[in-house]
Amino acid sequence: MATLGALTYSQLVTAVSDYTQNTFDTTDMNTMIQQAEQRIYNSVSLANLRKTSNTALTPSVQTFNAPTDLLSVYSFAVIDASGNYIYLLNKDPSFMQEAFPNPTTTGTPKYYALNGPSVPVTRLQFILGPTPNAALVTDLSYFAMPESIVTATSTWLGDHFSSVLLYGTLVEANTYMKGEADMTAMYNQKYMEALALLKNLGDGKQQTDTYRKEERVTPQ
């Protein structure tokens, strides 16, 4: 059985086959791995998955397309001509329609909403309120779906948190095999334990440091 450490794609395939004592078709194996990755990446917010996008807005145009790999927004700002960052507040599309019913009303945006794709646009769209009155530049920090280990061969997840990837794939594999319920439960428990550790990293350690605000001493 493969020793659990950093896992490349081929090592992950070998480990899953060893644990399940089964050899899977490559297409089926890839599907199981990608299903596991999808569950993981949609469960945890990691700084390692964060990207930045800068877009020049078109004056008098209320919407613009979101990046194709966007999972969720971390922060969204517009940069004015003086280089000042103006962070926008997230609102529901219905709020935007009520608060800014006339898209010809322009100004410096204060709010944004993420709207679903519409024909012929196939990407998510940002709605700004009010409609920008200048060619402002956005500073969008967002969580993205990284390339799968299936095509990348090695990934941050496989290198640094292979346990969650392995057990997530084993859950998918045992489900595919219609394996015994107790084995699925065991793999799922191991997966949830590994996921909890990963969430602790993403939700806690990557968003704080040792110099906490409450520990600062106010000069006398």
N, CA, C and O of each residue as an XYZ file, in Angstrom:
880
protein
N       0.852     -1.187      0.000
C       0.000      0.000      0.000
C       0.887      1.234      0.000
O       1.898      1.276      0.701
N       0.511      2.245     -0.787
C       1.319      3.451     -0.897
C       1.355      4.202      0.424
O       0.351      4.272      1.133
N       2.523      4.767      0.755
C       2.667      5.573      1.954
C       2.035      6.931      1.709
O       2.273      7.555      0.674
N       1.212      7.402      2.682
C       0.499      8.660      2.490
C       1.427      9.832      2.748
O       1.941      9.997      3.854
N       1.635     10.635      1.738
C       2.443     11.848      1.828
C       1.969     12.725      0.692
O       0.783     12.725      0.361
N       2.882     13.479      0.088
C       2.523     14.218     -1.109
C       2.178     13.230     -2.219
O       2.878     12.240     -2.430
N       1.094     13.516     -2.918
C       0.640     12.598     -3.964
C       0.553     13.295     -5.307
O      -0.085     14.341     -5.431
N       1.192     12.718     -6.312
C       0.986     13.125     -7.692
C      -0.226     12.367     -8.219
O      -0.798     11.531     -7.520
N      -0.606     12.659     -9.439
C      -1.755     11.973    -10.032
C      -1.533     10.466    -10.064
O      -2.407      9.706     -9.646
N      -0.381     10.026    -10.552
C      -0.132      8.587    -10.665
C      -0.076      7.919     -9.300
O      -0.547      6.793     -9.141
N       0.497      8.604     -8.309
C       0.542      8.057     -6.961
C      -0.853      7.969     -6.342
O      -1.158      7.025     -5.614
N      -1.688      8.950     -6.634
C      -3.067      8.922     -6.141
C      -3.831      7.747     -6.734
O      -4.556      7.049     -6.025
N      -3.670      7.530     -8.030
C      -4.332      6.403     -8.695
C      -3.882      5.086     -8.066
O      -4.703      4.209     -7.798
N      -2.580      4.953     -7.832
C      -2.053      3.736     -7.215
C      -2.602      3.547     -5.809
O      -2.977      2.437     -5.431
N      -2.651      4.636     -5.027
C      -3.148      4.557     -3.656
C      -4.613      4.137     -3.619
O      -4.993      3.300     -2.800
N      -5.439      4.704     -4.492
C      -6.862      4.355     -4.530
C      -7.028      2.882     -4.920
O      -7.851      2.174     -4.340
N      -6.258      2.431     -5.889
C      -6.323      1.023     -6.301
C      -5.876      0.098     -5.171
O      -6.456     -0.970     -4.974
N      -4.835      0.510     -4.425
C      -4.345     -0.299     -3.306
C      -5.382     -0.383     -2.186
O      -5.652     -1.464     -1.663
N      -5.950      0.742     -1.829
C      -6.928      0.772     -0.742
C      -8.172     -0.052     -1.086
O      -8.689     -0.786     -0.245
N      -8.640      0.075     -2.315
C      -9.877     -0.607     -2.706
C      -9.624     -2.007     -3.255
O     -10.556     -2.789     -3.441
N      -8.331     -2.320     -3.515
C      -7.959     -3.592     -4.139
C      -8.740     -3.790     -5.444
O      -9.297     -4.854     -5.717
N      -8.749     -2.731     -6.220
C      -9.480     -2.753     -7.485
C      -8.747     -1.876     -8.499
O      -8.139     -0.870     -8.132
N      -8.806     -2.257     -9.764
C      -8.228     -1.459    -10.842
C      -9.347     -0.809    -11.624
O     -10.250     -1.486    -12.116
N      -9.286      0.501    -11.735
C     -10.362      1.247    -12.379
C      -9.979      1.682    -13.792
O      -8.811      1.925    -14.095
N     -10.978      1.770    -14.629
C     -10.795      2.370    -15.940
C     -10.338      3.816    -15.758
O     -10.793      4.501    -14.842
N      -9.435      4.283    -16.631
C      -8.871      5.628    -16.480
C      -9.951      6.700    -16.467
O      -9.894      7.629    -15.661
N     -10.927      6.580    -17.348
C     -12.006      7.583    -17.398
C     -12.785      7.606    -16.094
O     -13.100      8.677    -15.575
N     -13.094      6.435    -15.565
C     -13.829      6.363    -14.301
C     -12.999      6.929    -13.153
O     -13.516      7.667    -12.314
N     -11.712      6.585    -13.116
C     -10.835      7.092    -12.069
C     -10.760      8.613    -12.116
O     -10.865      9.276    -11.084
N     -10.579      9.164    -13.312
C     -10.496     10.617    -13.456
C     -11.777     11.298    -12.996
O     -11.738     12.347    -12.353
N     -12.900     10.700    -13.326
C     -14.189     11.261    -12.906
C     -14.301     11.272    -11.388
O     -14.751     12.262    -10.810
N     -13.899     10.184    -10.735
C     -13.970     10.110     -9.278
C     -13.060     11.142     -8.624
O     -13.444     11.782     -7.646
N     -11.863     11.302     -9.160
C     -10.931     12.290     -8.608
C     -11.499     13.691     -8.756
O     -11.462     14.480     -7.811
N     -12.022     14.007     -9.932
C     -12.550     15.346    -10.177
C     -13.803     15.624     -9.350
O     -14.033     16.763     -8.945
N     -14.614     14.597     -9.096
C     -15.772     14.773     -8.225
C     -15.324     15.076     -6.802
O     -15.919     15.911     -6.120
N     -14.270     14.391     -6.358
C     -13.732     14.654     -5.022
C     -13.173     16.074     -4.938
O     -13.411     16.778     -3.957
N     -12.438     16.492     -5.953
C     -11.881     17.844     -5.960
C     -12.992     18.886     -5.922
O     -12.888     19.890     -5.218
N     -14.040     18.643     -6.673
C     -15.161     19.590     -6.705
C     -15.775     19.753     -5.321
O     -16.082     20.870     -4.904
N     -15.957     18.644     -4.606
C     -16.501     18.704     -3.256
C     -15.574     19.479     -2.330
O     -16.028     20.298     -1.532
N     -14.286     19.222     -2.437
C     -13.307     19.871     -1.556
C     -13.252     21.367     -1.813
O     -13.357     22.170     -0.886
N     -13.086     21.738     -3.082
C     -12.890     23.148     -3.408
C     -14.145     23.987     -3.163
O     -14.053     25.205     -3.008
N     -15.301     23.353     -3.128
C     -16.522     24.084     -2.830
C     -16.862     24.059     -1.346
O     -17.868     24.629     -0.923
N     -16.015     23.391     -0.553
C     -16.237     23.316      0.890
C     -15.279     24.189      1.689
O     -15.548     24.516      2.844
N     -14.160     24.567      1.075
C     -13.104     25.271      1.796
C     -12.670     26.508      1.018
O     -12.558     26.481     -0.207
N     -12.428     27.598      1.757
C     -11.898     28.820      1.155
C     -10.423     28.933      1.517
O     -10.078     29.260      2.653
N      -9.564     28.666      0.557
C      -8.121     28.679      0.787
C      -7.479     29.877      0.103
O      -7.833     30.229     -1.022
N      -6.525     30.504      0.804
C      -5.792     31.603      0.180
C      -5.076     31.126     -1.075
O      -4.850     31.901     -2.005
N      -4.722     29.844     -1.093
C      -4.021     29.276     -2.253
C      -4.907     29.225     -3.488
O      -4.409     29.104     -4.607
N      -6.221     29.316     -3.291
C      -7.152     29.287     -4.423
C      -7.587     30.689     -4.822
O      -8.432     30.850     -5.703
N      -7.014     31.708     -4.179
C      -7.453     33.073     -4.434
C      -6.696     33.676     -5.613
O      -5.488     33.488     -5.754
N      -7.417     34.392     -6.443
C      -6.827     35.059     -7.595
C      -7.295     36.515     -7.634
O      -8.255     36.890     -6.962
N      -6.604     37.320     -8.426
C      -6.971     38.727     -8.582
C      -7.199     39.031    -10.052
O      -6.444     38.596    -10.921
N      -8.245     39.779    -10.305
C      -8.568     40.163    -11.676
C      -8.775     41.668    -11.732
O      -9.478     42.235    -10.896
N      -8.162     42.314    -12.718
C      -8.330     43.757    -12.933
C      -8.981     43.993    -14.281
O      -8.462     43.577    -15.317
N     -10.116     44.663    -14.259
C     -10.878     44.920    -15.480
C     -11.144     46.411    -15.616
O     -11.544     47.058    -14.649
N     -10.927     46.961    -16.800
C     -11.256     48.359    -17.061
C     -12.742     48.448    -17.390
O     -13.200     47.890    -18.388
N     -13.483     49.145    -16.555
C     -14.915     49.275    -16.768
C     -15.202     50.238    -17.910
O     -14.433     51.162    -18.175
N     -16.317     50.006    -18.575
C     -16.753     50.894    -19.651
C     -17.753     51.893    -19.083
O     -18.773     51.484    -18.527
N     -17.487     53.201    -19.210
C     -18.426     54.198    -18.691
C     -19.825     53.987    -19.254
O     -19.988     53.670    -20.432
N     -20.827     54.162    -18.410
C     -22.245     54.054    -18.756
C     -22.697     52.628    -19.042
O     -23.804     52.422    -19.540
N     -21.857     51.636    -18.735
C     -22.235     50.228    -18.888
C     -22.310     49.623    -17.488
O     -21.326     49.619    -16.748
N     -23.482     49.118    -17.138
C     -23.748     48.688    -15.762
C     -23.177     47.312    -15.427
O     -22.944     47.016    -14.255
N     -22.948     46.470    -16.428
C     -22.531     45.093    -16.170
C     -21.191     44.780    -16.822
O     -20.767     45.451    -17.763
N     -20.537     43.747    -16.303
C     -19.367     43.183    -16.979
C     -19.242     41.724    -16.579
O     -19.752     41.306    -15.539
N     -18.558     40.952    -17.415
C     -18.479     39.509    -17.218
C     -17.519     39.136    -16.100
O     -16.451     39.730    -15.951
N     -17.922     38.136    -15.315
C     -17.057     37.608    -14.261
C     -16.008     36.688    -14.879
O     -16.226     36.164    -15.971
N     -14.882     36.481    -14.212
C     -13.895     35.509    -14.708
C     -14.528     34.131    -14.863
O     -15.405     33.763    -14.081
N     -14.105     33.388    -15.835
C     -14.716     32.084    -16.115
C     -14.497     31.077    -14.999
O     -15.292     30.150    -14.842
N     -13.416     31.245    -14.206
C     -13.110     30.271    -13.164
C     -13.565     30.717    -11.778
O     -13.148     30.139    -10.774
N     -14.417     31.739    -11.715
C     -14.848     32.270    -10.425
C     -15.720     31.281     -9.665
O     -16.692     30.750    -10.202
N     -15.352     31.037     -8.385
C     -16.192     30.256     -7.479
C     -16.977     31.180     -6.561
O     -18.193     31.044     -6.425
N     -16.281     32.120     -5.933
C     -16.929     33.083     -5.053
C     -16.038     34.310     -4.926
O     -14.838     34.256     -5.197
N     -16.646     35.420     -4.510
C     -15.925     36.685     -4.383
C     -15.359     36.818     -2.978
O     -16.053     36.553     -1.996
N     -14.092     37.230     -2.881
C     -13.468     37.511     -1.593
C     -13.596     38.999     -1.275
O     -14.020     39.367     -0.180
N     -13.236     39.841     -2.213
C     -13.425     41.282     -2.069
C     -13.497     41.909     -3.453
O     -12.971     41.365     -4.424
N     -14.164     43.075     -3.528
C     -14.354     43.730     -4.819
C     -14.244     45.238     -4.609
O     -14.986     45.823     -3.820
N     -13.309     45.855     -5.326
C     -13.113     47.300     -5.219
C     -12.975     47.899     -6.612
O     -12.651     47.208     -7.578
N     -13.230     49.198     -6.688
C     -12.904     49.950     -7.900
C     -11.836     50.961     -7.519
O     -11.806     51.456     -6.392
N     -10.965     51.262     -8.467
C      -9.860     52.186     -8.231
C     -10.127     53.468     -9.001
O     -10.288     53.438    -10.221
N     -10.178     54.606     -8.291
C     -10.477     55.856     -8.969
C      -9.226     56.453     -9.603
O      -8.144     55.871     -9.528
N      -9.381     57.611    -10.226
C      -8.273     58.236    -10.960
C      -7.105     58.608    -10.057
O      -5.974     58.748    -10.523
N      -7.381     58.769     -8.757
C      -6.320     59.130     -7.809
C      -5.650     57.909     -7.198
O      -4.751     58.034     -6.367
N      -6.093     56.723     -7.616
C      -5.512     55.503     -7.092
C      -6.146     55.020     -5.802
O      -5.639     54.095     -5.166
N      -7.264     55.645     -5.406
C      -7.958     55.240     -4.183
C      -8.794     53.986     -4.433
O      -9.449     53.859     -5.468
N      -8.763     53.064     -3.473
C      -9.555     51.848     -3.561
C     -10.899     52.081     -2.869
O     -10.948     52.470     -1.702
N     -11.971     51.840     -3.593
C     -13.324     51.983     -3.051
C     -13.952     50.602     -3.034
O     -14.300     50.059     -4.082
N     -14.098     50.030     -1.839
C     -14.625     48.674     -1.732
C     -16.146     48.687     -1.802
O     -16.811     49.449     -1.100
N     -16.677     47.835     -2.656
C     -18.112     47.782     -2.906
C     -18.787     46.776     -1.978
O     -18.188     45.778     -1.578
N     -20.034     47.056     -1.648
C     -20.834     46.167     -0.816
C     -21.631     45.209     -1.697
O     -22.207     45.605     -2.710
N     -21.652     43.961     -1.294
C     -22.380     42.941     -2.045
C     -23.871     43.020     -1.745
O     -24.282     43.096     -0.587
N     -24.672     43.001     -2.803
C     -26.124     43.047     -2.675
C     -26.756     42.012     -3.590
O     -26.101     41.464     -4.477
N     -28.033     41.752     -3.364
C     -28.795     40.848     -4.213
C     -29.201     41.580     -5.490
O     -29.410     42.792     -5.453
N     -29.321     40.872     -6.630
C     -29.753     41.533     -7.862
C     -31.071     42.291     -7.713
O     -31.262     43.329     -8.348
N     -31.987     41.779     -6.875
C     -33.274     42.456     -6.687
C     -33.081     43.820     -6.029
O     -33.788     44.777     -6.347
N     -32.106     43.902     -5.097
C     -31.795     45.191     -4.480
C     -31.303     46.176     -5.531
O     -31.696     47.343     -5.535
N     -30.440     45.695     -6.421
C     -29.890     46.570     -7.446
C     -30.985     47.095     -8.373
O     -30.964     48.261     -8.769
N     -31.930     46.239     -8.711
C     -33.016     46.650     -9.595
C     -33.909     47.698     -8.934
O     -34.414     48.609     -9.590
N     -34.092     47.548     -7.618
C     -34.944     48.503     -6.901
C     -34.217     49.812     -6.621
O     -34.785     50.893     -6.774
N     -32.942     49.704     -6.205
C     -32.178     50.902     -5.849
C     -31.703     51.686     -7.073
O     -31.593     52.911     -7.028
N     -31.419     50.966     -8.174
C     -30.916     51.610     -9.387
C     -31.730     51.142    -10.591
O     -31.212     50.440    -11.459
N     -33.014     51.533    -10.642
C     -33.884     51.046    -11.723
C     -33.510     51.593    -13.092
O     -33.845     50.997    -14.116
N     -32.818     52.727    -13.111
C     -32.435     53.348    -14.381
C     -30.930     53.211    -14.565
O     -30.167     53.911    -13.898
N     -30.486     52.328    -15.452
C     -29.039     52.122    -15.650
C     -28.314     53.327    -16.212
O     -27.083     53.350    -16.225
N     -29.059     54.348    -16.685
C     -28.396     55.548    -17.212
C     -27.982     56.498    -16.086
O     -27.289     57.486    -16.328
N     -28.407     56.199    -14.859
C     -27.961     56.990    -13.710
C     -26.550     56.552    -13.346
O     -26.338     55.411    -12.937
N     -25.597     57.446    -13.491
C     -24.189     57.065    -13.327
C     -23.559     57.716    -12.100
O     -24.100     58.666    -11.534
N     -22.431     57.198    -11.711
C     -21.672     57.714    -10.579
C     -20.575     56.727    -10.249
O     -20.307     55.807    -11.021
N     -19.940     56.913     -9.106
C     -18.943     55.951     -8.653
C     -19.667     54.785     -7.993
O     -20.413     55.000     -7.037
N     -19.473     53.564     -8.469
C     -20.202     52.417     -7.906
C     -19.952     52.259     -6.402
O     -18.841     52.470     -5.915
N     -21.020     51.881     -5.678
C     -20.938     51.606     -4.247
C     -21.336     50.160     -3.936
O     -20.985     49.620     -2.887
N     -22.073     49.543     -4.863
C     -22.602     48.204     -4.629
C     -22.370     47.332     -5.866
O     -22.175     47.828     -6.975
N     -22.398     46.033     -5.637
C     -22.355     45.100     -6.753
C     -23.221     43.900     -6.429
O     -23.463     43.576     -5.267
N     -23.681     43.251     -7.481
C     -24.421     41.994     -7.343
C     -23.894     41.041     -8.402
O     -23.466     41.457     -9.478
N     -23.935     39.770     -8.080
C     -23.507     38.749     -9.030
C     -24.754     38.104     -9.599
O     -25.557     37.521     -8.871
N     -24.904     38.214    -10.899
C     -26.114     37.735    -11.560
C     -25.800     36.511    -12.409
O     -24.679     36.346    -12.891
N     -26.794     35.662    -12.586
C     -26.621     34.465    -13.397
C     -26.446     34.793    -14.865
O     -26.787     35.891    -15.302
N     -25.918     33.854    -15.629
C     -25.697     34.080    -17.063
C     -27.012     34.203    -17.807
O     -28.024     33.630    -17.404
N     -26.986     34.953    -18.892
C     -28.168     35.104    -19.745
C     -27.729     35.002    -21.198
O     -26.599     35.355    -21.533
N     -28.604     34.529    -22.047
C     -28.305     34.362    -23.475
C     -28.105     35.737    -24.094
O     -28.897     36.636    -23.814
N     -27.055     35.951    -24.948
C     -26.079     34.948    -25.382
C     -24.873     34.821    -24.450
O     -23.953     34.055    -24.739
N     -24.861     35.563    -23.330
C     -23.741     35.488    -22.390
C     -23.824     34.188    -21.607
O     -24.885     33.837    -21.091
N     -22.716     33.477    -21.516
C     -22.706     32.203    -20.795
C     -21.931     32.293    -19.489
O     -21.816     31.298    -18.773
N     -21.399     33.465    -19.169
C     -20.644     33.658    -17.938
C     -21.467     34.465    -16.952
O     -22.361     35.217    -17.340
N     -21.151     34.299    -15.645
C     -21.790     35.116    -14.627
C     -21.466     36.579    -14.891
O     -20.417     36.904    -15.449
N     -22.372     37.454    -14.487
C     -22.167     38.875    -14.704
C     -22.229     39.652    -13.400
O     -23.006     39.329    -12.501
N     -21.396     40.684    -13.314
C     -21.468     41.623    -12.209
C     -22.383     42.776    -12.607
O     -22.308     43.283    -13.726
N     -23.248     43.182    -11.681
C     -24.084     44.369    -11.857
C     -23.576     45.420    -10.886
O     -23.400     45.131     -9.702
N     -23.340     46.624    -11.361
C     -22.807     47.699    -10.532
C     -23.867     48.753    -10.273
O     -24.705     49.028    -11.132
N     -23.828     49.333     -9.100
C     -24.763     50.398     -8.786
C     -24.084     51.503     -7.972
O     -23.488     51.224     -6.931
N     -24.167     52.757     -8.437
C     -24.744     53.125     -9.728
C     -23.838     52.707    -10.886
O     -22.712     52.258    -10.673
N     -24.332     52.857    -12.094
C     -23.551     52.566    -13.298
C     -22.301     53.453    -13.311
O     -22.406     54.657    -13.073
N     -21.125     52.886    -13.584
C     -19.898     53.698    -13.544
C     -19.940     54.865    -14.524
O     -20.409     54.739    -15.656
N     -19.434     56.008    -14.053
C     -19.404     57.208    -14.898
C     -18.035     57.473    -15.491
O     -17.826     58.472    -16.178
N     -17.095     56.562    -15.217
C     -15.730     56.723    -15.724
C     -15.126     55.340    -15.952
O     -15.668     54.325    -15.514
N     -13.994     55.327    -16.647
C     -13.308     54.058    -16.946
C     -12.498     53.609    -15.728
O     -11.269     53.542    -15.767
N     -13.218     53.304    -14.649
C     -12.568     52.837    -13.432
C     -12.000     51.435    -13.650
O     -12.452     50.698    -14.526
N     -11.012     51.084    -12.847
C     -10.420     49.750    -12.918
C     -10.853     48.964    -11.682
O     -10.803     49.477    -10.564
N     -11.274     47.728    -11.888
C     -11.698     46.899    -10.767
C     -10.494     46.192    -10.143
O      -9.483     45.947    -10.801
N     -10.631     45.878     -8.877
C      -9.670     45.015     -8.193
C     -10.516     43.920     -7.534
O     -11.029     44.083     -6.427
N     -10.640     42.818     -8.243
C     -11.491     41.711     -7.806
C     -10.623     40.588     -7.263
O      -9.814     40.015     -7.992
N     -10.789     40.275     -5.988
C     -10.113     39.142     -5.376
C     -11.154     38.044     -5.214
O     -12.201     38.257     -4.601
N     -10.862     36.865     -5.768
C     -11.888     35.827     -5.783
C     -11.268     34.441     -5.641
O     -10.084     34.227     -5.901
N     -12.116     33.515     -5.222
C     -11.709     32.127     -5.125
C     -12.012     31.442     -6.455
O     -13.099     31.593     -7.012
N     -11.032     30.686     -6.953
C     -11.153     30.078     -8.270
C     -11.021     28.566     -8.183
O     -10.398     28.038     -7.262
N     -11.605     27.885     -9.140
C     -11.440     26.442     -9.244
C     -10.083     26.158     -9.892
O      -9.885     26.488    -11.061
N      -9.153     25.558     -9.162
C      -7.828     25.292     -9.728
C      -7.857     24.147    -10.737
O      -8.842     23.417    -10.843
N      -6.777     24.008    -11.461
C      -6.681     22.902    -12.417
C      -6.664     21.576    -11.668
O      -6.042     21.449    -10.613
N      -7.347     20.606    -12.223
C      -7.422     19.286    -11.596
C      -6.070     18.589    -11.634
O      -5.277     18.791    -12.554
N      -5.819     17.768    -10.622
C      -4.601     16.962    -10.608
C      -4.590     15.975    -11.773
O      -3.534     15.476    -12.160
N      -5.767     15.697    -12.327
C      -5.885     14.794    -13.476
C      -5.097     15.335    -14.665
O      -4.467     14.571    -15.396
N      -5.135     16.653    -14.858
C      -4.438     17.265    -15.992
C      -3.147     17.962    -15.579
O      -2.233     18.108    -16.389
N      -3.068     18.398    -14.309
C      -1.876     19.123    -13.851
C      -0.779     18.191    -13.347
O       0.363     18.616    -13.174
N      -1.116     16.922    -13.109
C      -0.182     15.912    -12.592
C       0.109     16.105    -11.104
O       0.040     15.144    -10.337
N       0.433     17.327    -10.685
C       0.614     17.623     -9.273
C      -0.059     18.956     -8.971
O      -0.082     19.853     -9.814
N      -0.606     19.082     -7.762
C      -1.305     20.304     -7.360
C      -0.938     20.645     -5.922
O      -0.337     19.838     -5.213
N      -1.307     21.854     -5.502
C      -1.066     22.257     -4.117
C      -1.759     21.295     -3.165
O      -1.189     20.913     -2.143
N      -2.979     20.904     -3.492
C      -3.735     20.000     -2.620
C      -3.035     18.651     -2.504
O      -2.915     18.108     -1.406
N      -2.577     18.113     -3.617
C      -1.873     16.847     -3.587
C      -0.539     16.921     -2.875
O      -0.111     15.954     -2.245
N       0.122     18.068     -2.973
C       1.439     18.241     -2.340
C       1.334     18.481     -0.837
O       2.165     17.999     -0.067
N       0.296     19.236     -0.417
C       0.246     19.693      0.967
C      -0.885     19.095      1.803
O      -0.787     19.068      3.030
N      -1.946     18.620      1.173
C      -3.063     18.063      1.931
C      -3.624     16.857      1.188
O      -4.812     16.800      0.872
N      -2.747     15.897      0.916
C      -3.143     14.734      0.119
C      -4.186     13.868      0.808
O      -4.929     13.150      0.138
N      -4.257     13.922      2.145
C      -5.208     13.066      2.863
C      -6.641     13.374      2.469
O      -7.437     12.458      2.261
N      -6.980     14.645      2.365
C      -8.365     14.990      2.015
C      -8.671     14.586      0.577
O      -9.794     14.187      0.269
N      -7.679     14.687     -0.303
C      -7.872     14.286     -1.693
C      -8.001     12.773     -1.810
O      -8.850     12.275     -2.550
N      -7.160     12.038     -1.080
C      -7.211     10.587     -1.119
C      -8.540     10.064     -0.586
O      -9.223      9.288     -1.255
N      -8.903     10.491      0.620
C     -10.131      9.956      1.212
C     -11.384     10.449      0.488
O     -12.391      9.743      0.437
N     -11.323     11.650     -0.066
C     -12.444     12.115     -0.878
C     -12.634     11.248     -2.108
O     -13.762     10.934     -2.488
N     -11.520     10.861     -2.734
C     -11.585      9.991     -3.905
C     -12.034      8.586     -3.514
O     -12.766      7.935     -4.260
N     -11.598      8.118     -2.347
C     -12.013      6.790     -1.882
C     -13.518      6.729     -1.610
O     -14.157      5.708     -1.863
N     -14.070      7.809     -1.103
C     -15.532      7.862     -0.917
C     -16.229      7.693     -2.259
O     -17.185      6.928     -2.382
N     -15.736      8.420     -3.272
C     -16.324      8.321     -4.612
C     -16.122      6.925     -5.186
O     -17.026      6.367     -5.808
N     -14.931      6.360     -4.976
C     -14.617      5.043     -5.531
C     -15.476      3.954     -4.905
O     -15.986      3.083     -5.610
N     -15.638      3.996     -3.588
C     -16.434      2.960     -2.926
C     -17.909      3.081     -3.285
O     -18.624      2.083     -3.372
N     -18.357      4.331     -3.494
C     -19.733      4.531     -3.964
C     -19.905      3.954     -5.360
O     -20.906      3.299     -5.650
N     -18.919      4.202     -6.229
C     -18.963      3.676     -7.601
C     -18.986      2.151     -7.597
O     -19.685      1.530     -8.398
N     -18.217      1.554     -6.691
C     -18.126      0.095     -6.610
C     -19.349     -0.534     -5.923
O     -19.513     -1.754     -5.904
N     -20.206      0.344     -5.356
C     -21.315     -0.147     -4.530
C     -20.756     -1.009     -3.399
O     -21.253     -2.095     -3.100
N     -19.694     -0.472     -2.784
C     -19.011     -1.193     -1.715
C     -19.824     -1.243     -0.442
O     -20.912     -0.675     -0.348
N     -19.270     -1.934      0.529
C     -19.972     -2.103      1.792
C     -20.163     -0.756      2.488
O     -19.316      0.136      2.425
N     -21.316     -0.649      3.156
C     -21.676      0.623      3.786
C     -20.677      1.023      4.866
O     -20.389      2.209      5.032
N     -20.140      0.038      5.607
C     -19.205      0.378      6.674
C     -17.896      0.924      6.123
O     -17.255      1.751      6.772
N     -17.485      0.479      4.938
C     -16.277      1.008      4.320
C     -16.506      2.438      3.837
O     -15.646      3.303      4.000
N     -17.674      2.677      3.243
C     -17.999      4.034      2.816
C     -18.037      4.969      4.012
O     -17.534      6.090      3.942
N     -18.634      4.511      5.116
C     -18.715      5.324      6.327
C     -17.318      5.618      6.876
O     -17.046      6.736      7.314
N     -16.433      4.620      6.854
C     -15.079      4.823      7.355
C     -14.322      5.832      6.500
O     -13.681      6.745      7.020
N     -14.403      5.657      5.168
C     -13.720      6.586      4.275
C     -14.288      7.997      4.447
O     -13.547      8.980      4.443
N     -15.600      8.079      4.598
C     -16.222      9.395      4.742
C     -15.804     10.057      6.046
O     -15.607     11.272      6.087
N     -15.665      9.268      7.118
C     -15.208      9.824      8.388
C     -13.787     10.351      8.256
O     -13.482     11.444      8.734
N     -12.918      9.582      7.609
C     -11.542     10.023      7.391
C     -11.506     11.282      6.526
O     -10.713     12.195      6.757
N     -12.386     11.303      5.524
C     -12.469     12.472      4.641
C     -12.898     13.709      5.428
O     -12.299     14.773      5.278
N     -13.932     13.580      6.268
C     -14.431     14.714      7.034
C     -13.396     15.205      8.045
O     -13.299     16.406      8.296
N     -12.623     14.285      8.625
C     -11.562     14.674      9.555
C     -10.480     15.472      8.832
O     -10.010     16.495      9.330
N     -10.093     14.993      7.657
C      -9.073     15.696      6.868
C      -9.604     17.043      6.385
O      -8.878     18.037      6.370
N     -10.881     17.065      5.987
C     -11.492     18.311      5.521
C     -11.558     19.339      6.645
O     -11.354     20.530      6.410
N     -11.843     18.887      7.866
C     -11.901     19.797      9.012
C     -10.543     20.456      9.246
O     -10.476     21.646      9.553
N      -9.464     19.690      9.102
C      -8.126     20.253      9.253
C      -7.831     21.275      8.151
O      -7.218     22.315      8.395
N      -8.276     20.959      6.948
C      -8.073     21.885      5.830
C      -8.885     23.161      6.038
O      -8.402     24.256      5.752
N     -10.113     23.027      6.533
C     -10.946     24.192      6.818
C     -10.332     25.033      7.929
O     -10.428     26.260      7.908
N      -9.704     24.378      8.895
C      -9.035     25.107      9.963
C      -7.907     25.969      9.410
O      -7.670     27.082      9.878
N      -7.220     25.438      8.411
C      -6.168     26.204      7.749
C      -6.766     27.367      6.970
O      -6.315     28.505      7.102
N      -7.780     27.084      6.160
C      -8.343     28.112      5.287
C      -9.131     29.176      6.022
O      -9.018     30.363      5.715
N      -9.940     28.753      7.004
C     -10.820     29.690      7.695
C     -10.158     30.365      8.882
O     -10.615     31.411      9.343
N      -9.076     29.764      9.379
C      -8.442     30.316     10.563
C      -7.039     30.807     10.341
O      -6.787     32.012     10.334
N      -6.119     29.878     10.158
C      -4.707     30.228     10.152
C      -4.310     31.121      8.982
O      -3.389     31.928      9.112
N      -4.986     30.993      7.843
C      -4.610     31.813      6.698
C      -5.245     33.198      6.745
O      -4.922     34.053      5.920
N      -6.156     33.434      7.711
C      -6.829     34.729      7.782
C      -6.482     35.501      9.044
O      -7.037     36.573      9.283
N      -5.565     34.969      9.863
C      -5.122     35.678     11.055
C      -3.609     35.586     11.168
O      -2.975     34.785     10.480
N      -3.033     36.403     12.036
C      -1.614     36.295     12.323
C      -1.412     36.385     13.834
O      -2.380     36.505     14.585
N      -0.171     36.328     14.274
C       0.098     36.295     15.708
C       0.012     37.673     16.348
O      -0.026     37.788     17.573
N      -0.020     38.726     15.521
C      -0.119     40.079     16.059
C      -1.581     40.486     16.060
O      -2.036     41.186     15.156
N      -2.307     40.056     17.055
C      -3.747     40.286     17.104
C      -4.051     41.680     17.648
O      -3.323     42.237     18.469
N      -5.163     42.210     17.146
C      -5.542     43.566     17.518
C      -5.708     43.715     19.025
O      -5.297     44.719     19.607
N      -6.326     42.691     19.665
C      -6.593     42.812     21.085
C      -5.327     42.731     21.934
O      -5.366     43.025     23.128
N      -4.202     42.335     21.327
C      -2.965     42.219     22.075
C      -2.117     43.488     21.984
O      -1.085     43.599     22.646
N      -2.556     44.441     21.161
C      -1.788     45.668     21.019
C      -1.919     46.529     22.284
O      -2.974     46.581     22.915
N      -0.832     47.189     22.625
C      -0.819     48.041     23.808
C      -0.912     49.504     23.367
O      -0.116     49.961     22.547
N      -1.875     50.225     23.906
C      -2.029     51.626     23.554
C      -1.010     52.459     24.310
O      -0.955     52.401     25.538
N      -0.198     53.239     23.593
C       0.812     54.050     24.274
C       0.167     55.014     25.277
O      -0.888     55.587     25.006
N       0.793     55.181     26.403
C       0.290     56.096     27.441
C       0.795     57.522     27.181
O       0.482     58.437     27.943
